[in-house]
Amino acid sequence: MKKIIATLLITLSIFSMNAQESIPQQTKIDKIFSRWNAPNSPGGTVGIIKDGKLIFTKGYGMANLDYNIPNDPKTVFSIASTSKQFTAASIIFLSEQGKLSLEDTLMKFFPNFPDYANEVTVQHLLNHTSGIRDYIILARLSGLTVDDYYTNEIVEKLLTNQQELNFTPGDEYLYSNSGYWLLGQIVEKVSGFTLAEFAKKNIFDPLEMKDTHFHDNQNQIVKNRATGYRPDRKGGYYIYNTKLNMIGDGGVITNVNDLAKWDATFYHSNLFNKGFWDKMTENGILNDGSKINYAKGLNINTYKGLKTITHSGGYVGYRTEFIRFPEAQFSVIILANRTDTNPTRMVYMIADLFLEDEYKKENSTQTKKSSPEIKDFKSITLTKKELNAFEGFYWDGKSKMSRELKVRNDTLNYVRNDGSATMMVPISKNKFKLIGPRVPVICEMSSNGNTKEFTLNLPNAAPITYVAYKPITAFSETDLESYSGDYYSKELDAVYTLKTKKDRMLLIVKGNPIGEVKPIMKDVINIRSRQTFEFNKERTAFRLSMLGRVKNIKFVKR
């Protein structure tokens, strides 16, 4: 009987609403999270804020599957990269105190770094325009896995070993966790307090965010903490947490109640005034004068005519989205403890339930030129033959990644390396609108007779051009022989071995088998569509790139 009562209480607690007031959209919100509402399922919490008031909070699914503890608004989660705004806030706080300048170079704080540190500024780090390679990817390429433990000292060594950047500082925007880890270290060097201590003293305590901190000690006990999970192949879940203590690029643990207090400071606060928030939301500027969407730990964009200030987060078993619509004084926060979810999609679904009138109002006054929506583009019909002419594989030399354009069900599709696809609706003979992105993405096809290519045009971002290539599907005997061997990278202090096994080629890193390597095109090979190897003509060296965040690491054949 006791067991039945306990189970009933758990079920009731999952489905009970913890809200400041009853709202008519409650049933529709519950439907968005319906698949989380099961006794054997992790889930998360949602918070909805209107005019500075938390009008709806609710937990869905389980915070802990071992003990059947449900999520509720007091449950705390790791928010991963959504933490970056608190690191940026600490830097802006110090700059307003005159303790550092955003134009200070990295070399000022890290005199042991390579010469590239003379060209990288604090501003570059804040805007992800530094060109510094992402330390999480570097660690993985050096042979460390997500389950390994490594320290701040190892991260610093990885960065000081790098002799090149991904690009000249300020030339491009490229998301890099290294920049925000470095900013966290700069806070400590300038203030004399760790980032965790500084943020507690200057942000979290003054705002009475009592359940919030930078978590720089994985052995620390945290009350009401949700466990992170990832799905297994049997319909269940694995625990998926980190052993790492690095903060700055991530590391904040918090709940929706505390984040609502932070959100309120955007509108009214003696601690963070309008000048502070103007700096936090000022778009980054590239060397050519173009504006990017990223500001200081925040993305600045528009959705259906309304300005948005957002940042998502995802690491190990946690996923986060925090979106603010400042013109409507409306925000949505979703904190999840499962990897198989998309909180970004969910926050926009929730926003659509509340902001329909504001969307209509904004859209009635906007011009097509300023922020085009899907309805601003009239689709046309192309024949199957015309669509088939665009099919093929295309290569972006900057990101070192390929894409495929493929016709499915009489519709051209933009296919990524993982197989996910976005439909492309023709709006002219050689232009397509990608259906799905929240910002308008236009794909423009071109050909000079010998070469086909397409260009993705995104608002406030540099165009991305993909050039058609003829894929190679199998290695020749000559390829297998010439690629095979040991290659060393000084920057990673790692040996990569390419080993032939019958007609296949395997990658071994520091003695550990990684997987099968496959050809893409002449002198370019790839593993799992993640790591790309570009060989010189003699095949005595290659440049390694991964996921766009690390480019051109040099390996030389031994």
N, C-alpha and C positions, 0 to 999 in steps of 0.2 A: 504493500500500500504506500509506504514512504517513497519507494522508487517511482511509483506512478505519479504521486503528488509532485515530486522533484522534477520529473519530466514535463508535467503540465506547467509548472512555474517557469521552466526554461522556455517552453514554447510561447507562453504568454509574454515573457519579457522580450522575446525576439520581435513579436508583432506589436508590442505596445508602443505608443507614440510618446516621445519626450519632446514636446513642442511648447513654445511660449503661448501660442494661440492656435485655435483650430483654423485650418485654411481649406478652401474648397478644392484645391488641387491635390489634396492628400492621397486620394485613391489613385490618381494618375501617377503620382510620385512612387507610391508603393509598387505599382505595376512595373516601373522602370527597374526596380531592385528585386523583382519577384523571384528570380532564380537564385538569389542569395539567401532567401528565407527558408532555410532548411536546417534541421538540427545537426546535420553532418557536413555543413558547408561554411567555410569562412566567408566573410563579406566586407562590411565596413560601416562607416557612418556618413551622414550627409548633414550639412548645415546650410540654411538659406537665410540671407540677411537682407533686410529692406529698410532703408532710411535709418541705418545704424542700429536696428533692432533685429536680434536673432529670432525670426518668426517661425522657424521650423527646424527641429533637430530630431534625428532618429537613427537608431542602430539597426543593422540588418545582418543576419548570419552570426557566426561565432567568432569571438576574439581568440578563443583557445579551444581546440578540439579535444585535447587530452582531458580537460575537466569540464567540458560543455559550458564554458563561460560565454555568454552572448556579448556582442558589441552594443555599446550605448554611447551617448554623447560624451561621457567622461572617459571613454576608452582612448588611450594614447597610441599613436602610430609614428613610425619613422616616415618622414615626408620627403626623403631623398633630395632631389634637386630643387624642390620648392623651397628648400632651406637657403638657397643662394641669395634671396632678397634680404635675409637677415645678416648675411656676411657683407653684402653691399651696403646695408644700412649702417653697419659698424664702421665701414670705411668712410662713408659720407659723414658720419658723426665725427670721426677723427679729423677729417678735412675741414669741417666747420669750426673745430677747435684750433685750427692752424697747426696741427701736429704732423700733417702730411699734405702733399699736393697731388692732385690727380695726374699731374704731368711728371711727377717723380718717376725715375726709371727703375727697373727691376734691379739693376746693378747697385743702386743705392742701398738696398736692403740685403742683397745677396752678392757680395763682392767675389765670391768663389765661383759664380756662374760663368759660362762661356761668353764670348763677346756679344752674342745676340742680345744679352740682357741690357746692353747700352741702348738698344733701339726700342725695347718694350716698356711701355708706361703703365702706371696703375689704371689709367683710363682704358688702355687696350685690354687689360685683364678683365675689367668690369664689363666691357662690351663684347667679349669673345672675338676680338680682332687682333690678338697678339701673335697668332701663328704658332704658339707653343703646342707641341704634341700632347695629346690627352694621356695622362699618367695611367689611367685604368686600362687603356688599350696597350700602352707600353709594357705594363706589368704582365699582361696576358701574353704579349708577343715575346717577352723575356722568358716565358716558361711557367709563370705563376698562374694559378687558377682562381676562380671565385671562392673556392673553399680554403685557399692558403692564407696564412697570416703573414703580413709584412707591416713595416713601420713607416713613420714619417721620414726617418733617415733614409730608408730604401727609396721612397718616393723622390726625395731630394737628389739622391744619387742618380736615379733614372733620368731626371731632368738635367742635371749637370753633365751627364754623359752625352746628351744630344748636342751635336755640332751644327745642326741645321734646324730651321723652322719649317713649318708647312708652307709659309709664304711670308713676304715682307710685312712687318707689323703695320696694320692699318689698311692694307690692300684688300682684304677680304673679311667676311664674317664666317667663323667656323667654331661651333660650340666646343669648348674644351674645359673639362673638369680641372685640369692643371691650373688654369687661371684662378679659379676660386679657391683651390687649395692654397695657392701662393698668397692670395689676399688674406686668408685666415692666418697664415704665418706672419704676414706684414702687420696685422692687428697686434699680434703678440710682440713683435719687435719694436713697434712704435709705442704701445701703451704699457708694456710690462706685464700685461695680463694675458692669459690664454684667451682665444676667441670665446670659448665657453664661459670663462669668468667675465670677460668684457660684456658679452651680450646679456648675461644674467644681470649685471650691475646697471647697465645703461638702457636696456630694452625690456627684458622680461619682468624684472622686479618692479620697475616703475609702472608698467602696464598691468600689474597683478596677474601676469600669465604664469600662474603657480604650477601648472602642469607641463611647462615648456622648458626645454634646455637643449643645448648642443651636447650630444652624447659622445664624449671622447673616451669613454671607458666601457667596453662591452661587458665587463664583469659587474658593472653597477646595477643594482636592483631598481627596477622602475615599476611602481604600482600601476595597476590597470592597463598594462601594456598588452597590445594585441601581438600575437605571434604571426610571423609572415609564413605564407604557404605557396606552394606551386603544385599543380595537378600531377598525378602519376598516370600510368597507362591503364589502371584498373578502375578508374572513376573515383579514386580517393585523392589524398593530398600528402605531400611531403612538407616537413618543416624546412623553411628556407630563410635563414638569417645569415648575417655577416659576422666575421671575426675581427673586422678592421676597425680601427679607432680614428681614422682620418675624418676631419670635419672641414667645413668651409665650402666645399663643393656640395656637401650634403650634411647629414648628421643631426638635424633637429628632430626631436621627438615632441609631439604636441597633440592636442585634440581640437575639435571644431569649436568648442566653447572659448578656448584661448585665442584661436585664430580669428574669431569674431571681434575680440578686443583689439587685435592688431589691425583688422580691417577698418575699425572705427576711427583709428588715428589718421586715416587718409582724409577724413572730412573735418574732424575737430580734435585737436590735441595741443596741449601746451608743450608736450615733449617733442613732437615732430611737427613743425610748422609747414606752411605752404611752400616755403623756399626749399625745405628738405625734400618734400615730395616732388617738387619741380625737378630737382636734380635726380631723384630716383627714377623718374619717368621720362627723362630726356633721352631721345633716341640717339644711338651711336652714329657717328659720321665716318665714312671711309675716306681714304686719302684723295679720291677723285671727287669728293664732295657729296656723294650719294648717301642717303639716309637708310639705315637698317631698322628692322622692327625691334631689335633688342635694346634695352636700356640698361638698368642696374639690377640684375637678377630678376628682371621682369620683361615680358614680351608685350609690346604695344601694338594693337591691331584694331580691326573693326569687324563687326558681325552684324549683318543685316542693317547696316547704317549706324550702329552704335559703337562707340569706342570701347575697346576691351583692354584690360590689364591682367595678364595671366602668367602662370608658370605651372608646369606639370612636374611630376617627379616619379621616378621608377627605379628601384634597386632591390635586389634579392626579392623577398616576398611581399613588397609593398608597392602600391600605386596611388598617386595623388593628383588631384587637379584643383586649382584655386583660381576662380575667374571673378573679376570685378567689372561691372558696367558703371563707371563713375557718373555718367550723365543721368542714369536712372537710380543712382545710389542703391544698387542691387548687386549682391554677390552670391556665388554658390561655391561650396567647398565639399569635396568628396575625398575621404581617406579610406583606403582599402587595404586589406591584408591578404590579397591573393593576386597572383600574376596574370591569371586568365580573365582579365577585365579591361575595359577601356573607359576610365573615369572622364576623360576629355569628352568623348561622345555623350556621356550621361549628363554632364553639367550643361551642355548646350540643349539637350532634351528638356531639362528642368527649366532652363532660362526661357525656352519657347512657351512654356506653360504660363509664365508670368509677364512676359514683356511684349506680347503681341501688339498691344496698342502703341507702345513706344516704338516698335519696329515700323509700324505703319506710319506713325508720325514722322519718323526720321526719313523713311524712304520716300515720302511724298515731297520732301524738300531737297533731297540729294540730287546731284547730277550724275549722269552716267559716267562721266569722265572721272569723277572723284572717287567713286567706290562701286564699280559695276558688280551687280549680282547676276545670278544665273538667268533670271528673267530678262536682263538687259540684252542678252544675245539671242538672236533668232536662229534656230537651227535650220539646216537645209538637208536634203537627201542626196547621198552619193551612191552610185552603183557599187555592187560588190567588186567589180573589176577596179574601180577607182580606189576603193578601200584596200584591196589586196596589194596595190602598188606601194602602199606605205609599210607593208609588213617587213619584218626583218629584225636583226640585232643591231644595237647602236651603243657606242662607247663614249663616255665622258672622260676626257684626259685629265681633268682637274680632280674629280673625286675618285678616279680609278675604278669606276663601276659601270656595268653594262645594264641596258634595259632592252626589252623586247616589245615591239608593236605587233599585235596579233589580232586577227579578225575572229570574233566569236559571236555566233548568232547574228550575223550581219551588222555587227558593231565593232569598231576598232577599239582595242584595249591597250592600256599602258601597263605592262607587266614588269613587276620588280623581281629581284633575284630570289626572293622567298616564295614566288609564285602568286602573291597577291596582285590583284589587277584593279584598275580604275577605268571605267568606260569613258570614251571620248566621243563627244557629240560634235559633228561638223557644223561650223558656222560660216564657212566659205569653202572654196575648192581646196585650200591648203591650210586651213586653220581649224582647230578643234578646242572645245571647252571640256576640261576634265571635270567629270561629275563626281562630287563628293567633298572636295576640299572646301573649308569654310571661307577661304579667300579665293578670288578668281584666278585660275591657272589656265593660261592659253598656250596651246601647243601649236607652233608654226612650222610647217614642213617646207623644205626647200631642196633643190637639186640643180647641179650645174651640168648635168648630163653624165658625169662620171661618178659623182659622189652624192649620196643622199644624206640628209641630216635633218634633225628637228631641234627646235629651241623651245625650252619651257620659260615662259615669261610670268614671273610672280611679282606682286606689288611690293615695292620698296626692297627689292633684292636683285642681285645681278642675274642676268639671263643664264640659263644652263644649256649648253649645246651638246647634243649627242650626235656622233658621226657614225654612219652605217659601216659595218665590217662583216666579213665573211667568217663565221665561226669555224673553228677546228674541233671536231668531235672526238678525235682519238690521236694518241701519240704515235709517231712513226718510230721505227727502230733507231734512226739517227737522233731523234728528239730524246728518247729514253737514255741513250748513251751520253749525249752531250749535256743534258740537264743533271744527270746523276753526280753526286759528290757531296762534300762537306763545305758549307759556306759560313763565314764568321762575320758578325757585326760587332764592332767596337762600341757602338752606341747602346746596344742591348746586352753586350758581353754574353752573347749566346751563339751557339753553333746550330745551324739548321742543316739537317741531312736529307737530301732527296735520294731515295732508294728505289731501284727498279725491282718489281716483283711480277714476273711474266710480262704481260703487256700493260701493266699498271705502274703508277708511281706513287710512293708513299712519302709523307713528311714526318720526320722525327726531330723533335726539339729537345736538346739536352738529354738524349737517350730515351725520351718518352714518345711513343707513337701517337701522332695527332690525327691522321686520317689520309684519305686518298686525295691526291692533287690531280686536277683535270685541266686540259688545255682550253684556252679561250680563242686566241688568235696567235699569229706568228710571234714568238718570243714573249708571250704573255700567258701565264698559267694562274690557276686559282684553286683555293680550297674552301669548300662549303659556301661559296659565293660571299666570303667575308674577307679573306686575305688574298691580295693580288701581288704576283711576282712579275716584274718587268725586267727581262734580261737584256744585257748588251749584245751586240751582234756576235761577239766571240763566245758568248755564254760562259764568261769567266766571272761574272758578277751579276747581281740583280738588285733592284730597288723594291722594297716591301711597303705596301700600303694596306690599311685596314679601316673599313667602314667610313672612309672619308676623314676621320679624325686624326689619323696618323698617316703621313705620306712620305714616301721616298727614303726610307731607312736603308742605308747601303750595306750590302753583304758581299763579301769577296770570297772567291773559291780558294780553298786551301790546296 
